[in-house]
């Protein structure tokens, strides 16, 4: 009897591991959605409800909010930090600044959760996520300083203007991801024109995006919108 029990014990282990892995993915997906919608201070219980798991199950995988945040946005934080480092390494400060803004806004057009996290101030300081974000912001400040020192970025530009650019980009709505990406590219091109000091003849703008100010269906009998 003891031998049968010992031999049977390992059998359910793979199923449990698969179930735990599935729950982990559900929690991460739910956390990304909830933090994007409600900010980084959203209750962990809301994440658990969205994932369809118990709070205890969530805490077994992620014992703290910081651990959850760090895992949810690990890839995005690494990519964003890499983009900032590439901008600092570029011998042309304006090109580095422009490429960074273009990359971040392009990523935001398809994944709003991470940039929502970047634009949200969490109440709990000193966390690993907050520390990573603070280090990245220091590098972004260096990118801005380099572009200003080179005379390429207008002297009255503020780092807060980057937040405004991200908020404007986040507000884009379109009928498809492709249209949203096209609108983002055009918006960034317009923003860069306004940010540049003593700009030469501007580069051509990207194609006009398929977005509009009016509903797709006009109200019956209503006159056409005035242009």
matplotlib code that plots the C-alpha trace (Angstrom):
import matplotlib.pyplot as plt

x = [0.0, 2.7, 4.4, 1.2, 0.8, 4.4, 4.1, 0.8, 2.0, 4.0, 1.1, -0.9, 2.1, 2.3, -1.4, -0.9, 2.1, 0.1, -2.8, -0.5, 1.1, -2.3, -3.4, -0.2, -0.8, -4.5, -3.3, -0.7, -3.2, -5.8, -3.3, -2.2, -5.9, -6.8, -3.7, -4.2, -7.8, -7.5, -3.9, -1.2, -3.1, -6.0, -6.8, -5.2, -8.6, -9.8, -7.0, -8.0, -11.6, -10.7, -8.5, -11.2, -8.9, -8.9, -6.9, -4.9, -4.0, -2.8, -0.6, 0.9, 2.3, 3.0, 3.4, 3.4, 2.0, 5.6, 6.3, 3.2, 4.0, 7.6, 6.4, 3.6, 5.8, 9.2, 9.5, 8.2, 10.4, 13.4, 12.5, 11.9, 15.1, 16.9, 15.4, 16.6, 20.1, 20.1, 19.1, 22.0, 24.4, 23.4, 26.0, 23.2, 21.3, 18.2, 18.0, 18.3, 15.6, 13.3, 13.8, 13.0, 9.8, 8.8, 9.5, 7.6, 4.6, 4.5, 4.5, 1.8, -0.4, -0.6, -0.1, -1.5, -1.1, 2.6, 2.5, -0.5, 1.7, 4.5, 2.2, 0.6, 2.2, 1.9, 1.4, 4.0, 7.5, 10.7, 9.5, 11.5, 9.1, 9.3, 13.1, 13.3, 11.0, 13.1, 16.3, 14.7, 13.4, 16.9, 18.1, 15.2, 16.3, 19.8, 18.4, 16.5, 19.6, 21.8, 19.3, 19.0, 22.8, 23.2, 20.7, 18.3, 15.6, 13.9, 15.2, 11.8, 11.0, 10.2, 10.2, 6.5, 6.0, 7.0, 4.1, 1.8, 2.9, 2.2, -1.2, -2.1, -0.9, -2.8, -6.0, -5.9, -8.9, -9.3, -11.2, -8.2, -4.8, -3.2, -5.1, -4.2, -0.5, -0.7, -2.4, 0.4, 3.1, 1.6, 1.0, 4.6, 5.9, 3.8, 5.0, 8.7, 8.3, 7.1, 9.8, 12.7, 14.6, 15.5, 14.0, 15.2, 12.8, 10.5, 10.5, 7.3, 4.6, 3.5, 0.2, -3.0, -4.5, -8.0, -9.5, -12.2, -13.9, -17.4, -19.3, -19.2, -23.0, -24.6, -27.9, -30.7, -31.7, -28.9, -26.8, -23.2, -20.6, -19.0, -15.3]
y = [0.0, 2.5, 1.7, 2.4, 5.7, 6.7, 5.7, 7.6, 10.8, 12.2, 11.7, 14.8, 17.1, 18.0, 19.0, 21.2, 22.9, 23.5, 24.8, 27.1, 28.4, 29.0, 31.0, 33.0, 34.0, 34.9, 37.1, 38.9, 39.6, 40.8, 43.0, 44.7, 45.5, 46.7, 48.8, 50.4, 51.2, 52.2, 53.1, 51.4, 51.9, 49.7, 47.1, 43.7, 42.2, 43.8, 42.0, 38.7, 39.2, 40.0, 36.9, 34.7, 33.5, 34.0, 36.7, 33.9, 32.3, 35.7, 36.3, 32.8, 33.8, 37.5, 38.1, 41.9, 44.5, 45.4, 41.9, 41.9, 45.2, 44.2, 41.0, 42.6, 45.3, 43.6, 43.3, 46.8, 48.4, 46.7, 47.8, 51.3, 51.5, 50.1, 52.8, 55.5, 54.0, 53.9, 57.5, 58.5, 56.4, 58.1, 60.6, 62.8, 64.1, 65.1, 61.8, 60.0, 62.1, 61.7, 58.0, 57.5, 59.5, 57.6, 54.2, 54.9, 56.3, 53.5, 51.0, 52.9, 52.7, 49.0, 48.6, 51.3, 49.6, 50.3, 53.9, 54.3, 52.9, 55.3, 58.3, 57.1, 57.9, 55.0, 55.8, 53.3, 54.6, 52.7, 49.7, 47.9, 49.1, 52.7, 52.5, 51.2, 54.0, 56.6, 55.4, 55.5, 59.0, 60.2, 58.8, 60.5, 63.8, 63.2, 62.7, 66.0, 67.8, 66.5, 67.6, 71.1, 71.5, 70.6, 73.4, 71.0, 71.0, 74.2, 75.7, 76.0, 72.3, 70.6, 66.9, 67.4, 68.0, 64.4, 63.4, 65.7, 64.0, 60.5, 61.6, 63.0, 59.9, 57.7, 59.6, 58.4, 56.3, 54.6, 51.9, 49.5, 49.0, 49.9, 53.2, 53.9, 53.3, 55.6, 58.3, 58.0, 58.3, 61.5, 63.0, 62.3, 63.9, 67.0, 67.1, 66.8, 69.8, 71.9, 70.6, 71.3, 74.5, 76.4, 73.6, 73.4, 72.6, 70.0, 66.4, 65.3, 64.2, 60.5, 59.8, 61.1, 58.6, 57.2, 59.0, 61.6, 64.1, 63.0, 59.7, 57.3, 57.5, 60.9, 61.7, 61.3, 64.7, 66.5, 68.8, 67.7, 69.0, 72.3, 72.1]
z = [0.0, 0.9, -2.4, -4.4, -2.7, -3.3, -6.9, -7.4, -5.9, -8.8, -11.3, -10.6, -10.4, -14.1, -14.0, -11.0, -12.6, -15.8, -13.8, -11.9, -15.1, -16.6, -13.5, -13.7, -17.3, -16.5, -13.6, -15.7, -18.5, -16.0, -14.1, -17.4, -18.2, -14.7, -14.2, -17.7, -16.8, -13.2, -12.6, -10.5, -7.3, -8.4, -5.8, -6.2, -5.5, -8.7, -10.6, -9.0, -9.9, -13.5, -13.7, -12.2, -9.4, -5.6, -4.0, -2.1, -5.4, -6.8, -3.7, -3.9, -7.3, -6.5, -2.8, -3.2, -5.6, -6.5, -7.6, -9.7, -11.3, -12.0, -13.7, -15.7, -17.2, -17.2, -21.0, -21.7, -19.1, -20.6, -24.1, -23.0, -21.1, -24.1, -26.3, -24.0, -23.9, -27.7, -27.8, -25.5, -27.6, -30.9, -31.9, -33.3, -30.2, -32.2, -34.0, -30.7, -29.1, -32.2, -32.4, -28.7, -29.0, -32.2, -30.6, -27.4, -29.2, -31.7, -28.8, -27.0, -30.1, -29.7, -25.9, -23.8, -20.5, -20.0, -20.9, -18.6, -15.9, -16.8, -16.6, -13.3, -10.0, -7.6, -3.9, -2.7, -3.3, -3.2, -5.1, -7.7, -10.4, -9.2, -8.9, -12.5, -13.7, -11.8, -13.4, -16.8, -16.2, -15.3, -18.7, -20.5, -18.8, -20.2, -23.7, -23.4, -22.1, -25.0, -27.6, -26.0, -25.7, -29.3, -30.2, -31.8, -29.1, -28.3, -25.0, -23.4, -23.9, -20.6, -19.7, -18.9, -22.6, -23.1, -20.8, -22.8, -26.0, -24.6, -23.3, -26.7, -28.4, -25.9, -26.9, -30.5, -31.5, -34.8, -36.5, -36.6, -35.1, -38.4, -38.5, -35.0, -35.8, -38.8, -36.8, -34.2, -36.7, -38.1, -34.7, -33.7, -36.9, -36.1, -32.5, -33.5, -35.8, -32.9, -30.6, -32.9, -32.5, -35.7, -37.8, -41.4, -44.3, -42.6, -43.8, -45.5, -43.1, -43.0, -44.9, -43.4, -41.1, -41.4, -38.4, -38.3, -36.0, -37.0, -36.5, -39.3, -39.8, -40.1, -38.5, -41.1, -42.5, -40.9, -43.0, -43.8, -41.3, -42.1, -43.0]

ax = plt.figure().add_subplot(projection="3d")
ax.plot(x, y, z, "-o")
ax.set_aspect("equal")
plt.show()
